[in-house]
């Protein structure tokens, strides 16, 4: 384990519309924090465990003609998250480490609740059941114009062979609802969320993120 430990750990999540550059920024932040001696765990949702990765494949690439209903999709995310939190996230935090997670419960609130129009009360109850009080300590929302993000995602898809991502393939109004949903959600809890424009050079975006993380960690004993 690295030299710097945080009592109870520190949990950082990255959110935002498709193509906002979360993966790139998580890698940069992991490297920066590791250089400072933190024990950093990088993970993702859906996924993060053997069960979660199987569910991820079903959620993102299930190509049966019957498709996946919004309700089934929601419950698959909940199952993945329950396994993920108990088996990977909480143990690392208990050891005093930092967890960087590519998406978490806020994505479910936005994608399945706002964009798909599922019952927000049921989603809130599912969050209470799957994660209890263990919400992130800091959530970075990388904000980006929908058309720019979709083009980035298309370019990424051309470089990465394999089946298309069924969520990325949703129509523009869905992705517009996702972007607006994240901005609205961030406005309700400014103490946890930091909205950072993702249209700048990746190095400049990283500098903004690192500044916010340093401020947050500066208040941690």
Buried (B, 14 or more C-beta within 10 A) or exposed (E): EBEBBBEEBBBBBBBBBBBBBBEBBBEBBBEBBEEEEBBBBBBBBBBBBEBBBEBBEBBBEBEEEEEBEBEEBBBBBBBBBBBBBBBBBBBBBEEBBBBBBBBBBBBBBBBBBBBBEBEEEEBEEBBEEBBEEBBBBBBBBBBBBBEBBBEBBBEBBEEEEEEEBBBBBBEEEBBBBBBBBBBEBBEEEEEBBBBBEBBEEEEEBBEBBBEBBEEBBEEEE
